[in-house]
Amino acid sequence: MRELSASTEIDASTADVLIVEDDGDTREALLDLVQQLGFVAVAAPDGVEGLLLARERSPRLILLDLQMPVMNGRQFLLRRREAGTLAAIPVVIVSAEGTELVEREDVQGWLGKPVDEQRLEDVLRAFCPSFRSAPATGPTVLVVEDDDDTRASISELLEEQGYRVACASNGEDAEAQLQAGTRPDCIVLDLMMPRMDGWTFAARLQRREGPPIPTVVITAAGPHWGYPVPPARVMTKPLQVETLLALVGQLTTASAASEYGRSA
């Protein structure tokens, strides 16, 4: 069996797209569309949280509503201009108004509501250089691993098999992605990580509302440390490619079947 090869192509501290939109239905719809196109997307319900996420996740593109509570889109643009590095992030307005801002406020584009899927795809193609013309359409896997090479290798492997992949470098980052709207069908979880380790993340994951998310643990920790998942879902490092793919495939298939049963 092959072992994972090293790669450094993925920086899990970044996001492709930040969505700043107060309407829950619109926010969820945009998240779904962007993720279906193969991008890592995070979302905020107002400008204040949007600025925080922009600083934390360094997105390559911001999709911005104008009419929002707490801090509206125009106030967000003003704060963005004052925030140095954030001013370099392209912004596309998503609103029924605001076309005049495209030239006056350093805004790079405008999308009307309801958002046209083809126009959204064109925007992503223009502003996100790594746009995949044939994006992954399979289940979504969240890879939570602090080692850059291992995280990148697992992500590349899964993407080659048609999975959509989101990444996090620790449990805290992973939890923030779930709160921002990432909906994985499976989680590949390291245990020994800074800021929030895998044991803590797994415990907090079990307390979240909604259907459980099947989790594969990858670790160098021995059994005496205790594992937060059944032993059949634990893989020790160095990882074996075929075993990892088989286990992720089994769990995502079961997750999809369970989801279908709930919606039937």
C-alpha positions as CSV (number, residue, x, y, z in Angstrom):
1,M,0.0,0.0,0.0
2,R,1.2,3.6,-0.8
3,E,1.9,6.1,1.9
4,L,0.8,9.7,1.6
5,S,3.3,11.9,-0.2
6,A,4.2,15.4,1.1
7,S,2.7,18.5,-0.5
8,T,2.3,22.1,0.5
9,E,-0.3,23.4,-1.9
10,I,-3.1,24.0,0.6
11,D,-3.1,26.8,3.2
12,A,-5.9,25.9,5.6
13,S,-5.8,29.4,7.3
14,T,-7.4,30.9,4.2
15,A,-10.9,30.7,2.6
16,D,-11.8,31.2,-1.0
17,V,-15.0,33.2,-0.5
18,L,-16.4,35.2,2.4
19,I,-20.2,35.7,2.2
20,V,-21.6,38.6,4.3
21,E,-25.4,38.4,4.2
22,D,-28.0,38.9,7.0
23,D,-30.8,36.9,5.4
24,G,-30.5,33.3,6.5
25,D,-32.1,31.7,3.5
26,T,-30.0,33.8,1.0
27,R,-26.8,33.1,3.0
28,E,-27.4,29.4,3.0
29,A,-28.2,29.4,-0.7
30,L,-25.0,31.3,-1.5
31,L,-23.0,28.9,0.6
32,D,-24.5,25.9,-1.2
33,L,-23.8,27.4,-4.6
34,V,-20.2,28.4,-3.8
35,Q,-19.4,25.1,-2.2
36,Q,-21.0,23.1,-5.1
37,L,-18.5,24.9,-7.4
38,G,-15.7,23.4,-5.3
39,F,-14.7,26.4,-3.1
40,V,-14.1,26.8,0.6
41,A,-16.7,29.3,1.7
42,V,-17.4,31.0,5.1
43,A,-20.3,33.3,6.0
44,A,-21.2,36.1,8.4
45,P,-24.6,37.6,9.2
46,D,-23.4,41.3,9.4
47,G,-20.4,43.5,8.7
48,V,-18.9,43.2,12.2
49,E,-18.6,39.4,12.0
50,G,-17.6,39.8,8.3
51,L,-14.6,41.9,9.2
52,L,-13.6,39.4,11.9
53,L,-13.8,36.5,9.5
54,A,-12.0,38.5,6.8
55,R,-9.0,39.1,9.1
56,E,-9.0,35.5,10.4
57,R,-9.5,33.7,7.1
58,S,-8.0,36.0,4.4
59,P,-10.5,35.2,1.7
60,R,-9.7,35.8,-2.0
61,L,-13.2,37.3,-2.6
62,I,-16.0,38.9,-0.5
63,L,-19.6,38.7,-1.5
64,L,-21.3,41.6,0.3
65,D,-25.0,42.4,1.0
66,L,-25.8,46.1,1.6
67,Q,-28.8,46.1,3.9
68,M,-27.8,44.5,7.2
69,P,-28.2,45.1,10.9
70,V,-25.3,46.0,13.3
71,M,-23.0,47.1,10.4
72,N,-24.4,47.4,6.9
73,G,-22.5,46.9,3.6
74,R,-21.5,50.5,3.1
75,Q,-20.1,50.7,6.6
76,F,-18.2,47.5,6.0
77,L,-16.7,49.0,2.9
78,L,-15.5,52.1,4.8
79,R,-14.0,49.9,7.6
80,R,-12.4,47.7,4.9
81,R,-10.6,50.7,3.3
82,E,-9.3,51.7,6.7
83,A,-8.0,48.2,7.5
84,G,-4.9,48.1,5.4
85,T,-4.6,44.5,4.1
86,L,-8.3,44.0,3.8
87,A,-8.5,46.7,1.2
88,A,-6.8,44.4,-1.2
89,I,-9.5,41.8,-1.1
90,P,-11.9,42.1,-4.0
91,V,-15.6,42.8,-3.1
92,V,-18.6,42.0,-5.2
93,I,-21.9,43.5,-4.1
94,V,-24.9,41.1,-3.9
95,S,-27.9,43.3,-3.6
96,A,-31.0,44.7,-5.4
97,E,-29.3,48.1,-5.2
98,G,-25.8,49.5,-5.1
99,T,-24.7,49.4,-8.8
100,E,-23.2,52.9,-8.4
101,L,-20.7,51.6,-5.8
102,V,-18.8,49.5,-8.3
103,E,-16.7,52.5,-9.4
104,R,-17.0,54.9,-6.4
105,E,-16.2,52.5,-3.5
106,D,-13.4,50.2,-4.8
107,V,-16.0,47.5,-5.4
108,Q,-15.1,45.1,-8.2
109,G,-18.5,43.9,-9.2
110,W,-22.3,43.6,-8.6
111,L,-24.7,40.7,-8.6
112,G,-28.5,41.3,-8.3
113,K,-30.9,39.3,-6.2
114,P,-31.9,36.6,-6.7
115,V,-28.4,35.5,-7.7
116,D,-28.0,34.0,-11.2
117,E,-25.9,30.9,-10.9
118,Q,-24.1,31.4,-14.1
119,R,-23.2,35.0,-13.2
120,L,-21.9,33.8,-9.8
121,E,-19.8,31.2,-11.5
122,D,-18.4,33.9,-13.8
123,V,-17.5,36.0,-10.8
124,L,-15.7,33.2,-9.1
125,R,-13.9,32.3,-12.3
126,A,-12.7,35.9,-12.6
127,F,-11.6,36.6,-9.0
128,C,-10.4,33.1,-7.8
129,P,-7.4,32.0,-9.9
130,S,-7.7,28.3,-8.8
131,F,-11.2,28.0,-10.2
132,R,-11.8,24.4,-11.4
133,S,-13.7,24.2,-14.6
134,A,-14.8,20.7,-13.7
135,P,-15.3,21.1,-9.9
136,A,-15.7,18.2,-7.6
137,T,-19.3,17.1,-7.1
138,G,-18.9,14.3,-4.6
139,P,-19.4,14.4,-0.8
140,T,-17.7,17.1,1.3
141,V,-14.9,16.1,3.7
142,L,-13.5,18.4,6.3
143,V,-9.8,17.6,7.0
144,V,-8.6,18.8,10.4
145,E,-4.9,18.4,10.7
146,D,-2.2,20.8,12.0
147,D,0.7,19.4,10.0
148,D,0.7,21.4,6.7
149,D,2.2,18.5,4.6
150,T,-0.1,15.9,5.9
151,R,-3.2,18.1,5.5
152,A,-2.2,19.0,2.0
153,S,-1.5,15.4,1.0
154,I,-4.9,14.2,2.3
155,S,-6.7,17.0,0.7
156,E,-5.1,16.4,-2.7
157,L,-5.8,12.7,-2.4
158,L,-9.5,13.2,-1.7
159,E,-9.9,15.8,-4.4
160,E,-8.4,13.4,-6.9
161,Q,-11.2,11.0,-6.0
162,G,-13.9,13.6,-6.6
163,Y,-14.5,14.7,-3.0
164,R,-15.0,18.4,-2.1
165,V,-12.5,19.3,0.6
166,A,-12.5,21.9,3.3
167,C,-9.5,22.2,5.6
168,A,-8.7,23.3,9.1
169,S,-5.5,23.4,11.0
170,N,-7.0,22.8,14.5
171,G,-10.2,22.1,16.2
172,E,-11.0,25.8,16.8
173,D,-10.7,26.5,13.1
174,A,-12.8,23.5,12.3
175,E,-15.6,24.5,14.7
176,A,-15.6,28.1,13.3
177,Q,-16.1,26.6,9.8
178,L,-19.1,24.5,11.0
179,Q,-20.6,27.6,12.6
180,A,-20.0,29.6,9.4
181,G,-22.0,27.0,7.4
182,T,-19.6,24.3,6.2
183,R,-21.6,21.1,6.1
184,P,-19.2,18.1,5.7
185,D,-20.4,14.5,5.1
186,C,-17.3,13.2,6.9
187,I,-14.5,14.6,9.0
188,V,-10.9,13.4,9.0
189,L,-9.6,14.4,12.4
190,D,-6.1,14.6,13.8
191,L,-5.9,14.4,17.7
192,M,-2.7,16.2,18.8
193,M,-3.2,19.8,17.6
194,P,-2.7,23.3,19.1
195,R,-5.4,25.7,20.2
196,M,-8.1,22.9,20.3
197,D,-7.1,19.3,20.1
198,G,-9.0,16.5,18.4
199,W,-10.4,15.1,21.6
200,T,-11.9,18.4,22.6
201,F,-13.3,19.1,19.1
202,A,-14.9,15.6,19.0
203,A,-16.6,16.1,22.3
204,R,-17.9,19.5,21.2
205,L,-19.0,18.0,17.9
206,Q,-21.2,15.4,19.7
207,R,-23.0,18.2,21.5
208,R,-23.9,20.1,18.3
209,E,-27.5,20.0,17.1
210,G,-28.4,18.2,14.0
211,P,-27.4,14.8,12.5
212,P,-24.1,13.3,13.7
213,I,-21.1,13.8,11.3
214,P,-19.1,10.5,10.8
215,T,-15.5,11.0,11.8
216,V,-12.3,9.3,11.0
217,V,-9.4,9.8,13.4
218,I,-5.8,9.9,12.1
219,T,-3.2,10.0,14.8
220,A,0.2,9.0,16.0
221,A,-1.2,8.7,19.6
222,G,-1.3,5.2,21.0
223,P,-4.5,3.4,22.2
224,H,-3.6,4.3,25.9
225,W,-4.5,7.9,25.1
226,G,-8.0,6.9,24.3
227,Y,-9.9,7.6,21.1
228,P,-13.1,9.7,20.7
229,V,-14.4,7.3,18.0
230,P,-14.8,3.6,17.6
231,P,-11.5,1.8,17.0
232,A,-12.7,0.8,13.5
233,R,-12.6,4.5,12.6
234,V,-9.0,5.1,13.8
235,M,-6.0,5.1,11.5
236,T,-2.5,5.4,12.8
237,K,0.2,7.4,11.1
238,P,1.8,7.0,8.6
239,L,-1.5,6.6,6.7
240,Q,-2.3,4.0,4.1
241,V,-4.0,5.5,1.1
242,E,-6.3,2.6,0.2
243,T,-7.5,2.2,3.8
244,L,-8.2,5.9,4.2
245,L,-10.2,6.1,0.9
246,A,-12.1,2.9,1.7
247,L,-13.1,4.2,5.2
248,V,-14.1,7.7,4.0
249,G,-16.0,6.2,1.1
250,Q,-17.9,3.9,3.5
251,L,-18.8,6.7,5.9
252,T,-19.8,9.2,3.2
253,T,-22.0,6.6,1.5
254,A,-23.7,5.8,4.8
255,S,-24.1,9.5,5.6
256,A,-25.8,10.2,2.2
257,A,-28.1,7.2,2.7
258,S,-29.0,8.5,6.2
259,E,-29.7,12.0,4.9
260,Y,-31.9,10.6,2.1
261,G,-33.9,8.6,4.7
262,R,-34.5,11.7,6.8
263,S,-35.7,13.7,3.8
264,A,-37.8,11.0,2.2
